Amino acid sequence: MTKIAGIDLGDFPLLLAPMEDVSDPPFRALCKENGCDMMYTEFISVEGLIRDAHKSVQKLDIYEEERPIGIQIFGAELDSMQRAAAIVEEAKPNVLDINFGCPVKKVVCKMAGAGILQDIDKMVSLTEAIVKSTSLPVTVKTRLGWDEKTQYIETVAERLQDVGIQALAIHGRTRKQMYKGEADWTLIGKIKENPRIHIPIIGNGDINSPQKAVEYKNRYGVDGIMIGRASIGNPWIFREIKHFVNTGEVLAPPTIEERVEAAKQHLRHSMEWKGAKLGVLEMRRHYTNYFRGLPGVKYYRSLLVTESEPQQLYDTMDEIKERYANMEHVEV
């Protein structure tokens, strides 16, 4: 049984990774419906929060049906992090998560995200200060290290646990790797074997099938798996993994009707949450993923990413459903 600060997540929980411009409430709703056990918001800039920037503040929106949920923040300055933690606490998430893993240059250059992996002492002291400044359980998401020569994650795990974090999610790459190459979970497995470690260790990186999820669960002994890119346009991955874990059987992939209905729901909720104009625009990045693998779908995708009228978008998706209705299942 995996518990984060008393939150019971079941025997082998599946978590949705915090992803910029992806893991917002409309997408999280789909993942929750399909069996995701715990979710995180998009990562939020602490500087944006304390300056009351609309985009940052909006990301604090969470809903009761999403629980348990964590709000993730990133930053590098102690005062800003503590002030942001107080703002997060008012939003009443189940946990506050600190991002020490984002490899994007504009984040790293400020010594935030994975940038702080260049200064482990600062990483630990900053975490300790946040733990002491909030009543929320604090968790961390990070990477193996800055580069192949500085993979200090085993020591980092012990030190972060010692200052009070309640769970640690580890992406099996260094910052230098970005998202290239194959994620290496070897050190994640070693952390699980460490008798000093008693907090949940969540593995992240390259889990894109039920078979791989079970293989890594058994090989590395992690307490749960965090899924990011493989869920984009494919929220069904959570139910597929759960079914395989419970039965050993591969669940049939979603039908074209399920794909269309999910995309329509995503669009509808996106417009409700962001407003019609922005909701339509920001939904455009998702259509390719929802309809990947359909022969000849490029024509329809072009319509979806250029049309601005919601009803026309719904009509186009209905056309997709009709055209591909005889395809019983669509592989992702």
C-alpha positions in Angstrom: 0.0 0.0 0.0 1.5 3.3 -1.1 0.7 6.3 1.1 1.9 9.9 0.7 1.5 11.7 4.1 -1.5 9.5 5.0 -3.1 9.7 1.5 -3.9 6.2 0.5 -3.1 5.7 -3.2 -3.6 1.9 -3.4 -1.1 -0.9 -4.0 0.5 0.4 -7.1 -0.6 3.9 -8.0 -0.4 5.6 -11.4 0.3 9.3 -11.3 -0.1 12.0 -13.9 3.1 14.0 -14.4 2.9 17.8 -14.3 3.3 19.0 -17.9 3.3 22.5 -19.0 0.4 23.4 -21.3 -0.9 19.8 -20.9 -2.0 18.8 -17.4 -4.6 21.4 -16.9 -8.1 20.7 -15.5 -9.7 19.7 -18.8 -7.0 17.1 -19.5 -6.8 16.0 -15.8 -10.5 15.2 -15.9 -10.0 12.7 -18.7 -7.1 11.1 -16.9 -9.1 10.8 -13.7 -12.0 9.2 -15.5 -9.6 6.6 -16.8 -8.1 5.5 -13.5 -5.3 7.9 -12.7 -4.7 7.7 -8.9 -3.0 11.1 -8.3 -2.4 14.1 -10.5 -0.4 17.3 -10.5 -1.0 20.7 -11.9 1.2 22.2 -14.6 4.3 23.6 -12.9 3.8 27.1 -11.7 6.4 29.9 -11.5 6.7 31.2 -8.0 7.7 34.6 -9.4 4.4 34.6 -11.4 2.4 33.6 -8.3 3.8 36.3 -6.1 3.3 38.9 -8.8 -0.3 37.7 -9.3 0.3 36.9 -13.0 -3.0 35.6 -14.4 -1.6 32.6 -16.1 0.2 31.4 -13.0 -2.7 32.1 -10.7 -5.1 30.3 -13.0 -3.0 27.1 -12.7 -4.0 27.0 -9.0 -7.5 25.9 -10.0 -8.3 22.5 -8.7 -11.6 20.7 -8.2 -12.9 18.3 -5.6 -13.3 15.4 -8.1 -9.6 15.6 -9.0 -8.4 14.7 -5.5 -5.8 13.7 -4.4 -3.9 16.4 -6.3 -0.7 18.2 -5.9 0.2 21.8 -7.0 3.7 22.0 -8.4 5.9 25.1 -8.1 9.3 26.0 -9.4 11.7 28.7 -8.4 15.2 29.3 -7.0 14.9 32.2 -4.5 14.0 31.3 -0.9 11.8 34.3 -0.2 9.8 33.8 -3.4 9.4 30.1 -2.8 8.1 30.6 0.7 5.7 33.3 -0.3 4.4 31.1 -3.2 4.1 28.2 -0.8 1.7 30.3 1.3 -0.4 31.1 -1.7 -0.5 27.4 -2.7 -1.6 26.5 0.8 -4.7 28.8 0.4 -5.7 26.7 -2.7 -5.8 23.6 -0.5 -4.2 20.9 -2.6 -3.4 17.6 -1.0 0.4 18.1 -1.5 2.8 20.8 -2.5 5.3 19.5 -5.1 8.6 21.2 -5.9 10.0 20.9 -9.4 13.7 20.2 -9.4 13.6 18.4 -12.8 12.5 20.7 -15.6 15.3 20.8 -18.1 14.1 23.7 -20.2 16.8 26.4 -20.7 14.7 29.4 -19.6 14.0 27.6 -16.3 17.5 26.1 -15.8 19.3 29.4 -16.4 17.7 30.8 -13.3 18.9 27.9 -11.3 15.3 26.6 -11.0 14.0 23.2 -12.1 16.9 20.9 -13.0 19.2 23.9 -12.8 19.5 23.4 -9.0 21.0 20.0 -9.5 24.2 22.0 -9.9 24.0 22.9 -6.3 22.7 20.1 -4.2 23.3 21.9 -0.9 21.0 24.7 -2.0 18.4 22.2 -3.3 18.3 20.6 0.2 18.3 23.8 2.2 15.5 25.3 -0.1 13.4 22.1 0.4 13.9 22.2 4.1 12.8 25.8 4.3 9.6 25.0 2.3 8.8 22.0 4.5 9.1 24.1 7.6 7.1 27.0 6.1 3.9 25.1 5.1 1.4 22.8 6.7 1.0 20.9 3.4 2.9 17.7 2.8 5.9 18.5 0.5 7.0 16.2 -2.3 9.7 16.6 -4.9 10.2 15.7 -8.6 13.7 15.6 -9.9 16.2 13.9 -12.2 19.2 11.6 -11.8 21.6 14.6 -11.8 22.9 17.4 -13.9 24.9 15.2 -16.2 26.4 11.7 -16.4 29.2 12.7 -14.0 26.9 14.1 -11.3 24.3 11.5 -10.8 24.0 12.0 -7.0 20.4 11.0 -6.8 21.0 8.3 -4.1 22.5 10.9 -1.8 19.9 13.4 -2.8 17.1 11.0 -1.9 18.4 10.5 1.6 19.0 14.2 2.2 15.6 15.2 0.9 13.9 12.6 3.0 15.9 13.7 6.1 14.6 17.3 5.7 11.0 16.1 5.6 9.7 15.4 2.1 6.9 12.9 1.9 7.6 11.3 -1.5 10.1 11.5 -4.3 9.4 11.2 -8.0 12.5 10.6 -10.1 12.8 10.9 -13.9 15.4 8.5 -15.1 17.5 11.0 -17.1 20.0 13.7 -16.4 19.3 17.3 -17.3 21.9 17.1 -20.0 19.9 14.3 -21.7 16.7 16.4 -21.8 14.3 13.8 -23.2 16.7 12.1 -25.5 17.9 8.5 -25.3 16.3 5.9 -23.0 15.5 6.6 -19.4 17.7 4.6 -17.0 15.9 3.4 -13.9 18.9 1.6 -12.4 19.6 4.2 -9.8 15.9 4.5 -9.0 15.9 0.8 -8.2 19.0 1.2 -6.0 17.2 3.9 -4.0 14.4 1.5 -3.4 16.9 -1.1 -2.1 18.3 1.4 0.4 17.2 0.4 3.9 17.3 4.1 5.0 14.6 5.1 2.5 11.1 4.9 3.8 9.2 7.4 1.7 7.5 6.4 -1.5 9.7 6.4 -4.6 7.9 7.1 -7.8 9.6 6.2 -11.1 9.1 8.3 -14.2 10.4 8.1 -17.8 9.4 6.2 -20.9 6.5 4.2 -19.5 4.4 3.9 -22.7 2.7 0.5 -22.4 1.1 -1.7 -19.8 3.8 -4.3 -20.4 6.6 -1.9 -19.7 4.8 -0.6 -16.6 4.7 -4.0 -15.1 8.2 -4.9 -16.2 9.6 -1.8 -14.5 7.4 -2.3 -11.4 8.8 -5.8 -10.9 12.4 -5.0 -11.9 12.9 -1.8 -9.9 10.4 -2.2 -7.0 9.1 1.4 -7.2 6.1 2.4 -5.2 4.3 3.8 -8.2 4.8 5.1 -11.7 4.4 8.7 -13.0 3.3 9.0 -16.6 3.8 12.0 -18.7 4.2 12.1 -22.5 2.5 8.7 -23.1 -0.7 10.1 -21.7 -1.0 13.0 -24.1 -3.9 12.3 -26.4 -4.1 8.9 -24.6 -5.7 9.2 -21.2 -6.7 5.5 -21.6 -3.2 4.4 -20.7 -4.1 4.5 -17.0 -7.0 2.1 -17.4 -4.9 -0.1 -19.7 -2.1 -0.4 -17.2 -4.4 -1.1 -14.3 -6.2 -3.8 -16.3 -2.9 -5.5 -17.2 -1.6 -5.3 -13.6 -4.9 -6.8 -12.3 -5.5 -9.5 -14.9 -2.3 -9.9 -17.0 -4.5 -9.3 -20.1 -4.0 -6.5 -22.6 -7.1 -4.3 -22.8 -8.3 -3.4 -26.3 -7.3 0.1 -27.3 -10.0 2.8 -27.4 -12.5 2.8 -30.3 -12.7 5.7 -32.7 -15.9 6.8 -30.9 -14.1 6.9 -27.6 -11.3 9.0 -29.2 -13.7 11.5 -30.7 -15.8 11.8 -27.5 -12.7 12.4 -25.4 -11.4 15.1 -27.8 -14.8 16.7 -27.8 -15.0 16.7 -24.0 -11.5 18.1 -23.8 -12.4 20.9 -26.2 -15.6 21.7 -24.3 -13.9 21.8 -20.9 -11.0 23.8 -22.3 -13.4 26.5 -23.5 -15.3 26.5 -20.2 -12.0 26.9 -18.3 -10.1 29.3 -20.5 -12.8 31.0 -22.5 -14.0 30.1 -26.0 -11.2 31.8 -28.0 -8.3 30.6 -25.9 -9.8 27.2 -25.3 -10.1 26.6 -29.1 -6.5 27.8 -29.8 -4.9 25.8 -27.0 -6.7 22.7 -27.9 -5.1 22.6 -31.3 -1.9 21.0 -30.0 -3.9 18.0 -28.9 -5.7 16.8 -32.0 -2.7 15.1 -33.6 -2.4 12.9 -30.5 -6.0 12.0 -30.3 -6.2 10.9 -33.9 -2.7 9.5 -34.4 -2.6 6.4 -36.6 -5.7 7.0 -38.6 -5.0 6.6 -42.4 -5.7 9.9 -44.3 -6.4 11.9 -41.1 -4.1 14.7 -42.2 -7.0 16.4 -44.0 -9.2 16.4 -40.9 -6.3 17.5 -38.7 -5.7 20.5 -41.0 -9.3 21.5 -40.5 -9.1 21.1 -36.7 -6.1 23.3 -36.3 -7.3 26.1 -38.5 -11.0 26.3 -37.6 -12.1 28.7 -34.9 -15.8 28.1 -34.7 -16.6 25.5 -32.0 -19.6 24.0 -33.8 -17.5 23.4 -36.9 -14.9 21.7 -34.8 -17.5 19.4 -33.3 -18.9 18.7 -36.7 -15.4 17.8 -38.1 -14.9 15.4 -35.2 -18.2 13.8 -36.0 -17.1 13.3 -39.6 -14.0 11.6 -38.3 -16.1 9.3 -36.2 -18.3 8.4 -39.2 -15.4 7.9 -41.7 -13.5 5.6 -39.4 -16.5 3.9 -37.7 -15.6 0.5 -39.3 -12.2 0.6 -37.6 -13.0 -1.2 -34.4 -9.9 0.0 -32.5 -7.2 2.5 -33.1 -3.7 1.9 -31.9 -1.9 4.8 -30.3 
